[in-house]
Amino acid sequence: KLRAFILKRTRSAFVPSTVYRLQLNRDFTFRQAAAVAPSLAELGVEAVYCSPYFQAAPGSLHGYNVTDPNRLNPEIGSPDDYAKFCDALAEHGLTQIADVVPNHMGVTGNNNRWWHDVLENGPASPYAPYFDIDWKPVKPALWGKVLLPVLGNFYGRVLENREIQLAYAGGEFSAHYYDHRFPLDPGTYPVLLEAGAGELERRLGPEHPDFLEYLSIVTAFRNLPPAAECPPDRMRERRREKEIAKRRLDILAARSETVRDFLAARLAFFNGNKADPRSFDPLDRLLNAQPYRLAFWAVASQEINYRRFFDINELAAVRIEEEEVFRHYHDLLFRLIAEGKIKGLRIDHPDGLYDPPRYFSRLQREYLLKMLLSEEAQRAGPGAALPDIDQEAVRKSLEDLLSREFASSLALYVVAEKILDRREHLPENWNIHGTVGYDFLNALNGLFVDNRHEEAFARLYEAYIGHGIDFAQLLYNKKKLFALVPMASEISALGHRL
């Protein structure tokens, strides 16, 4: 049955002949995109290729710094706006190709919940395995920490200039550096809450219910499993108990003005005094106890311990090769595909993935699974009980069939952003329809170059710079320079792993 289903889906696969790209952002939203659908149809466009429209870093104009792959970008429009956009495309006979960014996520802007959970809980975060982080790098001082090269100056200068400040809201403490917000490990809250508690006792009295509740909350935070402890039961305990303790602190602070004033005084103490450099020592010790280390941006090329998109610190690599990460990351995408809103995919930067061939195979597998379930639901009819299908068994069977009998079968239209030079071929084990066309564009641009004048231009250029050029050597030197300077930390991490 699966063989027949794969054959049917492969034979009826959608392959567009004309594609038009739409760059969606706050300046060109779903509503505006819906309005141009009639014009695109009149031009003869068959498919609309949309730039990434899942939630991205605030203000992003390109969308490739996705912060939540399972939520539409509210700057581009609401779910209702998106539905109307899809309806407008369908009304005018247009299909949609979505841009998928599986290699990395944006980690600035305070709206990446997965990344913030990692900063709060370190290796004990359930999302720690989602990111390519080396928790035991070459430098022992970074063991169990993520280096965050976000500061505009050396850490000590930033600290003593009061540019890093603690804040409290809703039962949570965090460190703020301009627009950046860094959650504190709840296990370190007692550092803030215990010292000076005698003053709260004096103001409330040793038997006051609010003071006793305060002490109990501090004890709850102190007894949390450490961020470095990763057994599943201890991780679950930490996740449960920290949230309960936060809620209790929030409730206590909301009802007690005395507790609120005391917390404000604790923050003022830790935030230091510019006139007294030693006054920043408590904040320094607290920050050093976190599962991350704030650092000057310039140290990234030597010490950063999470994989990035090239040397862009704001883009942290995702371990999409892990099955759990693959499914979670693509959950909304495949729901939209199952609903018929998306018919094809453009994959951004697959060269960055650990295993590109398997990723492409999984896309086909998941597509076939969703289509199979959709057909079964239609066959059952509205409101009818679905047949009992073991999805994991189907996945395994599909993977087996796609790797053997149907290795070159393509049911879902997929193209990859892969820049091929004139001596390079698309890897044969990439089960995709092709590239997005940079190689074709390069050849096309050759129509506008008259190579009869190459020698004359070469003489002009070399006379201007004062020496001749061996282009092959120049290319080699620049690739080596980039590897050894901007990406020195990656070379070091790979060497350490070997």
KANOR-V772434 format. One line per field, one symbol per residue. ss: DSSP state (@ for helix, = for strand, . for the rest). phi: phi as a letter, one per 40 degrees, with the letter a starting at -180 (. if undefined). psi: psi as a letter, one per 20 degrees, with the letter a starting at -180 (. if undefined). Layout:
ss->???
phi->???
psi->???
//
This chain:
ss->.@@@@@@@@@@.......====..=..=.@@@@@@.@@@@@@@...====...===.........=======......@@@@@@@@@@@@@...======...===......@@@@@@@@@@@@...@@@=.=......@@@...======...@@@@@@...======..======..====..@@@@@@@@...@@@@@@@@....@@@@@@@@@@@@@@.........@@@@@@@@@@@@@@@@@@@@@@@@.@@@@@@@@@@@@@@..=..=@@@@@@@@@@@@...=====@@@@@@@..=.==..=======....@@@@@@@.@@@@@@@@.....====..@@@...@@@@@@@@@@@@@@@@@@@@@@@@@..........@@@@@@@@@@@@@.........====.................==..@@@@@@@@@@@..@@@@@@@@@@@@@@@.....@@@@@@@@@@@@@@...@@@@@@@@@@.
phi->.cdccccccccbccbcbbbbcbccaccacdccccccddcccccgcbbbcccdbcdbddgccbgcbcbacbacccccicdccccccccccccbgbbbbccbbccabcbbggbcccccccccbfcccccdccbcbccbcdcdcbcgbbcbcbccacddcccccgcbbcabafgbbabbbfccbbcccdccdddccccgcdcccccchcbcdccccdcccdccccccdccccbddcccccccccccccccccccccccbcccccccccccccccgbdcbdcccdccccccccccabcacdccdcbbdbbcbcfbcccbccbccccdccdcccbdcdccccccgcbbabbccfcccccaddcccccdcdcccccccccccccccgdgcccccbcccccdcccdccccbcbcbcbcbcbbbcbccccbbbcdccccbcicchcccccccccccbcccbdcccccdcccccgacbccccdccccccccccbcbccccccccccc
psi->ghghgggghghjqpoqhpppppopahinrgghhhhigggghhijphqpoqrpjrprqpjpihiimpioikpqohhhrrhgggghghhhghhjkqrppqppnihrqpjrijjnhgghhghhibiipiigihqmpoimagohijpjqppnmiqiaqgggggijkipqqqppkjqqqppndiqpoqqohijhhhghgpjhhhhghhhqhjphhghhghhgggghhjqpqhipjpghhgggggghhhghggghggghhiohggghghhhgghghirphinhiiigghghghiirjroprphiigihipkqprockohiopqqmiipgggggghjggghghghijhpirqppplihiqhmgghghghggghgggghghghhghhhrpiqpqqopnhhhgggggggghiehkhjpohpppqqnoopaijqqpphjomrharijhhghggghhhjpnihjghghgggghhgijrrpogghgggghggghhifhkhhgggggggg.
//
